Amino acid sequence: MIISNINTPALLNHELSEESNEIENTANQNQLFDENMKSVNEQIKRRKFLGIGLLGMAGLSLPFGARGAENNSVEDFVKDIIATETELFKQQSDSFETKIKLIEKAWAEKDFRMVRSLSDSIRNTGIQAQIEEEDPGKPLVGSGQFGTVATLPAAWKAWANGWKYYKVIGLQEKAGIKRKAEPVEVLLAFRSDQVTSLAREIRVAEISDGQIKEVTSQVYGVVRRGAERLCKLMFLADNLGGEKRSYLVFFGNPDAELPEYTSDLEVSGEGYHLKIENQYFIASLSKQTGQLERMLIKREHGVELYAGGPGHGETPCIDWAHDYVSEDNFMKVRIQYWDECPDYEIFRGPICTIVRRWGFPHSALHPIYQPSRLNIDIEYRFYAGLPFFHKFGKMKAVKQFVATALRDDEWVFTGQPFTGSLWMGADEKLKLGEIDKANEHSVKAFGYYNKDSKDSFIGLYLEHSAEEIPKFLHAGHSLLYYNWHGTTWSRYPLEKNQIVPEGAVLHQKNAYVTVAFTEADGPAKIEALRKELLSPLTSVQATLPAGIAAKENKRVLAREGEAQNGQISKQVLWDALRNCKDQQLYIADVNIVELGYIYNLSMDDDGVVKVLMTMPHRGRPLSSFFIWGSSSVHRASKTIMEALTEIPGVRKVIVEQTWYPEWNSNLISDEGRKKLGI
């Protein structure tokens, strides 16, 4: 593309054409480029004085195919820009405060289409601020707490060859209960200069009888905060009851690849419209609301729990909460009315799939009535190898209102799948039948069972609390034959017509269990499980246990290619990919490795290189832009195919694109962040 008249004021309002990609006259372009660079440099000085950045001009693109004498490379030009522009990021984006002023202006002018556009832009500003600034919490083990693999006993050092550092985590079992593959979650911090990719590098190993053995783990929620990177780490732990065990978390291996662990947890679908399966059940989430729509219990006859037709004209789900009835019994306001989730986050892995959704519930006549009073945040957690799933709930009042009624748990099953009900009261003993009068406000569990098929579905209430609510109830209500078509139970934590003050928060943590249940052994089984869930393994900071004789483990940690043992150096492959620039960022000169687009890189014995990559957002869905190339903005840039096939020994390149996990700015390297002004 040729730019003319670059030194005229009209450029600020001029949309530059990008139609021409052909270079017809190199000599003329070189001369034009020299003139343009001279003019640009003059404008940089003027705009710096005026507080206006060059990069704020809409539609700016430069003919990098032509090199001038003064600026003979993209790199030189970028250095000029960075040297003179100290607020690059502010020039390329608009702040929350600016957008608030713009939306207020549009509202005053009754330009409601502009209001809608700005509302969406503010939402995206909030998403980015959350990614960059949300407090991840206090890590169990800080970034400065680590050891070096080189100092480990010889047998352990050899086993962990390829990794440079480790952290120690201690787990204590205090309830005297035997545990098998219990999920443990911890927040850890790492020095940025010691890691390249936490998702690829982290491995967890248990110290057992002098050996260290790898255990299944899952990394998610990676963030970058200053000179640290933090992540949530989940791993599976065994315990015979009452034991203290030690685990090593290894990191610091740029050659590491995404681990592949085998588990019974299978997930399919996109977004929150997922089907989640383990050995006990198959759960299907609504494509409209993300609520649990159906569940198939994987026992003899495979009974399926569903809600039948659209009760009240709403999408039928077996999970019917959360909702409230507005003042004067005027209308229901509920998340079941969502046409789609206002906001959500998904984390998928071999141990756990997390589906979190939040927003204000909708009214029956949305958007005419759209009260922004009670924000509802719901999270499902489905696990590998466990017969239950968790639901966490949080409801926060952002302004005072009156709730005629409010529910934070409700389940509906059509088709009479169960023959009896069961419940747990203040004494924490499971009983059959309906809740008695003395325990109607102290329900700790509720559910149903079938005495013939032995199927069951039981809700265990593990946590139920409130802030700024003077009278908080733990009530339950059940109908075994609801309208002669099914079974339902509900929980109402507030009295009728209760004032919910601004700042009030309602919390819950429930576990929903489906196990083979008989009247003889079922109650003891459920009581034991609830006790176990209320007393999880406790994680603590720890040091290497003393007095252990380190033993050799022939099954080492590194897979082929992860310990500088591949036929081609991984560093050579990564360096080659640094020649692949994102050409839509015209002058930033930032490559796909710095941007964090490459999730994984591996090579087999036959010289086949596999690249797993993502794109920054679904507005740019085609990774082919980088694989084969579709632009000539950066003449110094190479396609992935070019960059890798030029390496001796690389016979074939396979590139796969993924949307999971979703890309965000925390994946950009330190160098990339500098170039982008973040």
N, C-alpha and C positions, 0 to 999 in steps of 0.2 A: 504494500500500500504506500502511495506517495502522499506526503503532507505538504501542502503549499500554504503560503501566507501565515506561517506559524507565529509570526511576531505581531499579528493584528489583534486588537481587543475582541474582534468578533468571534475569535476561537472559543471563548468561554461559553458561548451559547450555540456553538456549531456542532452538529452531530457528524462526526467524521465517517466517511464511507470506508467499508472494509471489503469492497467488491473485488478489487484487483489483487491477485497474488502473483501475477506474472511480472518478471523483470525484463523489460525490453531494452533498456539503455543503461548499462552499468555506469558508464562515465557520467551521464547526466545525473544519475542518482547520487553518486559520490559527491558531486559538486553541490547538489541540493542538500545532502546530509551535512556537509561542512557548514553551509549557510544556516541550516536549522540548528545545529549544535551551538553555533555562535549566538543565535537568537535565544535559544533555550537557556544558555548559561546567563545571559543578561536578564532573562525573565526570572530565573531562580533568585538572583540577587534582589530584584525588585519585589518579588512576592515574599521573600523572607522578611524584607523590611516592612511590608504591608501586613505580614501575618497570614498570608495566603500561600498555601503549598502548591507547587507545580502539579503534584499528583492528584490534586482535587479536581482537575479539569476533566469534564466528562468526555468519554470516548477517546482518550489519548492513546495512540498507538504509534510506534516508531519503526522506520524501515531498517531493522537490524541486519537485513541481508546486505546492506551497503555500509561499508566502513569508511569513516572519515580519517583524515590525517591526525587531527587532534585527539579524537576518541576512536582508537582503532579496535576496540572490543566492547562487548556488552558489559564486561566486568569493570572496565574503566568508567563507563557511563554510570553504572550503578554506584560506584564509589563516589562519583561526583554528587549524585543525588543524596546518598546517605550522609555525606559530609556536610551538605547544606540544609538538609531537611531533618530537624530533630524531633518532629512530632508526626512521623509518617502515619502511624495508626489513626491518630485523630483526624488527619486529612483525608483518610480513605473511608472512614465510617462516621456515623453521627451518634452522639451520646444520648443516654436516656433522658437527660435534662432537656436537650434540644428537641427531642421527639415529643416530650410532654408539652413544650411550648407550641410546637407545630400542631399537635392534636387539639389543644385548647383554641388555637386560632381557627382551625378548620371547623370546630364545633360552633364557635361564635358566628362563623360565616354560613353555618348550616350546609357545609360541604360534606355530607355524610359518607359519600364514597371515599373521600380523602380520609375521613375519620377511620373507616374500616381498614384502609391501606396502612395508615399509621399504627393502628392497633396491632396489626399483624407484625409490623416492623418492631414495635415495642416488645412484643412477645419474644421475637428472635433475639433482641438485645438481652432480655432476661435469661434466655437459654444460654447465650454466650457468657454472660456474667456468672451464671451458676457454674459453668464448666471451668472458668478461670478463678473464681473467688469463693465458692462455697466452702465452708469449713468442713474438712473431712473427718474431724474428730481427733482425739489424742491417740497416737499409735501405741500399741502394746510394747513394741520394740522400736526405739528411735533410730534415725539414720546413722547416728554416731556409734551405735551398739552393733558391732560385728567382729568377726574373727577372719583370719586368712586361712584358706585351705592348705597353704604351704606349711602351716604350723600344726596341722592335725597329725595324729599317729600315722605311720607309713601306710598301713592297710587301708585306712579311711581316705587318706590323701590320694592313693592310687585309684580307689573306687570312684572318687569325685573328680578325676582328671578332666580338665577343661573348664572347671569353675574356679573362680578366684576367692570368693568370699562366702561366709555363712553367718546366719543368726541362729540363736538357740531359743526354743519355746518349750516351756514346761507345761504339762497337763496333769491336773489332779482330779481324781474321782473321790468325792467326799460322802456319797450316799450309800456306798457298799453295794452298788448295782453293777453287774457285768454289762459291758458295752461291746457292741460289734459294729464296726464301720459307722460310728456316730459322726455326723458332720460337725466340724469345728470351724468357727469363723474368727479371724483376727485382722486387725488393721496394722500394717507395717509401714515404716518409712525407710527410704534408701537415699544415699547420696547420688545425685544425678551423674557425677563423674564415674560412678562404679557400675552403672547399668546402661544398657542400650534399649532393651525392651523387656519389661517385667513379664509380659504375657509369654514371651518365648523363653526367658531365662530361668524363671523360678522353678525349683524342684524341692519337694519335701521328702525327708527321709526320717524314719524312726530308728532310734538306737535300741537294739534288741539283742541281748545276750552277747554283747561285744561287737556285733555286726551293725552296719547301717543299711536299711532297706527302704527303697522308694515306696511311697504311698501315693494314692491318687489325690490330686489337688486341682484347684480351680482358681484362677486369678480374674478379678473383675474390679470395676470402679477405679481404674488407674487415673491419677491426677498428678499434675506437676505444680508444685508450690515453691517458688524461689529456687533454691539449690537442691530441693528434695523432690523425690517422687514417692507417692504413697499408693497403696493398693489394698483392697480387701482380698484376703487369702482364705480359701476354704479347703480343708483337707479331711480325710477320713481317719478316725482313730479308734483303736481297740483298747479295752481295759478289762481286767478280770474283776475289778471292783476294789476300791480303796487304794489303788496304785498311783504312784507318781511316775510319769514317763517323760522322756525327753525327745524332742524332734529338732532336726537341723533343717533350716531353710537355706538352700544354696542359690547364689545369684552371681552375676558378673561373668557371663560367657557370651560374647557377641556371636559365636558360632552356633549357639543353641537354636533349635527349631521348636515350633509349637508342639507340645507333647500330645500324644494320642493315647488316651486311656479308654479302656473298655468298661462300659457300664450298661445297666439295663434301662437307663433313662434315654428315651428317644423323643425328639421334638420335631414337629413339622409345622409348616405354615409361616406366614409373614406377619410382622407387627405383633399385635396382641391376639390376633385370630389364630390360636395355636391348638394343636392336638399334642398332649403330653402323656407319655406312656411309660410305666414301669411294670414290674412283674405282678403288681397287685391291682392296678386299675388303668383305665384310659380316660383322661379328662379332656373335654372339649370346651374351649372358650368362645364366647359369642363374638362374631365378627363385627357386631354393632357396638357393644358396651365393654367387651372383655370379661364379663361376668362368667362364672362357671355355668355352662349351659347344659351339659350332659356328663354323666360318668358311667362307664361300664366297669362293673366289678368283675375281675378276672378270676372267677371261681366256677365250679362245675357247669352251671347253666348260663353263666355270664349275664346276670340280671343288669339291665340298664336303667339308671335313674334319670328321669327327665320330668319336665314340668307340663307336658301335654300341650294344650292350645295356649294362645296368647291371653292369659288372664288379665282382666281390666284393659284389654286391647294392647297389651305390652309384649315385648319380645319375651318368649318363655325361657326362663333360666331356672335352675334349681337353687342357685344362690340369689335371693331376692332383695337383700339389704344393699345399701343403706338409704334411709329416707326419713323425712319428717312431714308432719301436717302443719300447715301454717296457721297463724292466729285466727281465732274465731271459726276454726274448722273449715277454712275456705277452700283449701286445695292441698294435694299431695305434691311434694317436691322430692325427686328421687334420682339416683344415678341410673335407674332402669329406663329413664326417659332420654338418656344420652343418645344422640344420633351417631356419635362416635366419641371416643375418649378425648376429653379436652387436652390431656397431656398424659404421657406414659413413658416408662423406661422398661427395657427388656434385657435381662442377662441370661445367657444360656451356657451350659457347661456340662461336664460329665457327672458332676455331683448334684447340682441344683439348677433349676430354671426359675428365675424370679420375674414376676410380672407385676409392675407397680403402675397404678393409675390414680390420677387425682384431678380435682376441679370442683366447681360448684354444681350441685345437682340441678336438674332442669324441672320446670313446672309442667303441669299438664297442658298449659297453653303457651309454651315457649315459642318465640322469644318475647311475647307480649309481657308476660310476667317472668322476670329473670332476677330473682333475689340473690344478691351476693352477700350472704350472711353466714353460711356454714360451709366451709371448705372441707371436702371429704377426700381422704388419701387411703387407698386400699392396696395391699400387697399380698399376692399369693407366692408361696414357695413350694415347689414340687421337687422331691428328692429321689435319688437313685436308691433302689433296694429297700424303701421304707413304705409301710402300709398307711401312711398318713401324709397330709400336706398341712402347711401353716397358712393362716390368714392374719395379717396385721392390719389394724384399722386405727385411723386417727381422724377425728372430726374437730375442727377448730372454728370457733365463732369469731368472725372478723368485725361484727357489730352485734349489739344486743337485739334479741328478738324473742318472741313467745312461741314455743312449740306446743301445739295442742297434743301431739304425740310424736315420739321419735323412736326409731328402731335401729339397732346396730347389728342385728343378726336375724335372718329369716331364711328358712329352707322349705321348698315345696317339692313333693314327689308325687307324680301321677301314677295311677294304675294299681294301687294297693300292693306295693312290693313288700310291705312289712306287716307283721301280725301283732306286734307289741311294741310298747315304748319303754324307755329306761331313763334314769336320771340320777344325779348325784347332788346331795345337799351339803349342809355345813359340816357333817361328820366325814365327808369325803368317801363314803361307801356307796357303791353303785346299787341301785334298787330298780326293780321291775315295776311297771305300771305308770300311773300318772303322778305328777308332783303333788305332795301333800301340802296342806295349808300352812304348816309351820315352816316350810322351806321355800315358799313361793318367791321370796326375795333373796335367797342365798343359793341360787342354782350354780353349780360348778361344772356340770356336764349334762348333756341331754342327747337323746338319739332314739333310733329304732332298730329293731331286729326282726328276723323271720325265723320262727322256731322250727320250721320244716327245712328251708334251704340253708339255714345258718348264716345268711347274709346279714350285714349290719352297716349302719352309717351313724357315727357318734361324734358329736361336737364336744371337745374338751376345752373348757374355758380356763386358760392358763394365767392370763392377766386381764384385769378389768378395773380401770381406775379413771378418775376425772380430776381436773384442776378447775377451781373456781365454781364448782357445782356443790352446793351445800348438802343436797340429798340425792345420792347416787344409788340406784337400785341394781340388783343382780337378779332380775326377775325373768321368768320364762313362761311361755304360754304355748300349749300344744293342742292339736286336733288330729287324732288318729284317722278320722274319717271326715276330711274337709270337703264339704259340699258333695259328699258321696263319690268323689272321684280320686281322692288321694290323701296325702299326709302332709301336715305343715307344723312348724314350730317357729316362734318368734321370741326376741328378747327386747324389752322396753326398759332402758336404763333411767328414764326420767318419769316424774309424775305428770299427769295431764295438766295442760296449760301452764307449764313451768317456764319461768323466765330464764333464758340462757344468756348470761352476761357476755359482753365483749371480752375476748381473751380466754374464754372457757375452752378447755380441751378435753375430749373423751378418748381414752386409749383402750385398745384391746389386743390380745394375742390369743388366737384359738388354734387348736389342732383338730382336724377332721379325720377320723379313723374308719377304715373299712377292713374288718378282720372276720374270720370264722367265729361266730358267737353262739354259744349254747347257754341255757339258763344255769347249767351246772358249773361250767368253768369260765364263762364270759365275764362276769363281774370282777373276779380276781385278776384276770388278764388286763382289763381296762384300768383297774385301780393301779396295777403295777406300772403300766405304760404312762399313766398320768404322773405318777411319782418320778419316773425316769425323766420325763420331759420338763418337770419343774426343777430338776437338779442336774443340769447338763454338766459336762466336763468343764472344769475351770482352767483357763489359760493364764499363764504367768510368765514374766521375764525369768530367764534362767541362764545358767552357765553350763559348760560341759561338765557332766557328772564325773566326779573323781574316782580313781581306783578301778576303772574299767579296762580290762585287757582287750585291746582292739583286735578284732578278727577279720580275716579276709573274706570278701564276698565276691565270687567270681563273676556274678552278673553285675557289671559296672553301670554307672549312671548314664554315661554318654552313649547315644546311638551313633551310628556311622555318620561321620561328617561333623560331629558336635565337639570334637576334641582335637582340632587341627589335624584330623586324620583322613580328610577327603582327598580325592585325586586332584582336585583343584582347590586352592585356598578360598575359604568363604570370603575373606577380606577382598580378594580379587573380584569376586562376583558383586559384592556390595559396592566396591569402588566403581565398577563398570556402570552400575545403575545410577550412580551419582552424575553420570553424563546425560541422564534423561531429565530434561527440565519440564516444568509445567509452563507451557508456552502461552497459556491464557493469563498468566501473571507476567505481563510483558517485560517489565524492567527489573523485577525482583531477582531474577537469575537464581531461582530456588529449585532444587531438584526433588524427585519423588521420594528419595530416601529421607531427606531433611523434612519433607512434609509429612512423613509417617504413612504414606500410602501403601508401603510394602509391609504386609503382615508376616510373611514367612518366605524363606528361601532355602531350597534343598537341592541336592544333586545325587543321582544314583551312579552305579558303577558303569552304566552304559553311556555316560555323558549327557543324560537328560536332566536339564535344570527345570525345576518347578517353582513358579512364582505365584504366591497368593497375595492379591492386592485388593484395595478398595478404592472408592472414589469419595470425594469430600461430601457430596450430598446427591440426592436423586435427581437434581436438576442437571447433573453431569453424569449420566449413568453409564457411559460407554468407555470402558478401559481401553478399547481399541485405539483411542486417541494417543495412548502411550505405547501400545504394543506395536502398531504398524506406522503410526504417524499420519497426521492430517493437516499439518501446518508448517510453515517455514519461517515463523517469526524469529526463532532462535536457530541460526545456522549452525551454531556450535552444539546444539542438542542432538541426541541420538534417540532412536526408538529403543524399546526394550529388546526387540529382536536383534537390532544392529549391535547394541552394546554388549549383549551376552554371546552372540554367535561369533563375534570377532575373537573371543578368548579361545586359544588352542585347547582342544579337548572337549569343548562343548559341542555336542552333536545335534541336540534338539532343545527347544525352549517351549515350555507349556505354561501359559498364564491363565490363572483362574481369578474371577472377580467375585467378591463376597460383600454383603452388606452387614455382616456380623463379625465382630462387634461394630457398632456404628462409629464412624470416624469423628474425632473432634480435635480441637486445637491442643489438647494435652499431649497428643501424639507427635507434635512437631518438635524437632530437635532444637537444642539451644541455638545452633547456627541458623537454622531456619527461622526461628523466632526473631533473631536479630535482623535478618534480611527483611522480614515482614513488618518490623516495627512493633511487635507484640510485647 
